[in-house]
Amino acid sequence: MNNTQHVKIVVADPSSLGLFGLAMVTFVASTQKLGITTGLSFVIPWAIFLGAFAQLMAASLDFKHNNIFGATAFAGYAFFWFSVAACWLIKLGVFGQALMNGIDMGQLGFGFIGYLIFSLFMTIGSMETNKVLFIIFVLIDVLLAMLALDAFGAAHWAHAVAGYTELAISLFSFYGSAAVVLNHHFGRVFLPTGKPFGIFK
């Protein structure tokens, strides 16, 4: 007689880690855009390990949760930070003079536009998650639009607006991460995140 056993592996909610990674990289990167710090050398490690790897880890765990929205968001933005870090490394000449001399900022601008398209439809999805996440996505939309304008040289003020927007993303992401951790830890709403809008569901 064959006895079939089903083993269920419980995976904790990884969004706290993903939001923390986003919070850290935008916090550090915003200081460079706002002129509080200078250079990119010490921004790159945070972009790779917190912006990219932390969110990629969160994405892989969200796929196990069958959470396609969370997994796509975290993975998508993880690869954004991998790409941005690589662009910074090219700009700094790490990969050689030939690549540095071949920089066309318009290509970076179109990359930001592509991510803005991605972010816009993810913003719609975030409306049925919670209001903190929705605010984060709206701020990401603004950031990407400003980064695109800055890359194309279309507006001199876009760089500063991007810096302030990035700082706001960081603060809301810190809050969102704390809410996930503490709400789960205490088993009650310790930090409210706001109910979904209830428009599409």
Salt bridges, closest charged atoms under 4 A:
ASP13 OD2 - HIS184 NE2 3.62
ASP150 OD2 - HIS159 ND1 3.13
GLU166 OE1 - LYS33 NZ 2.92
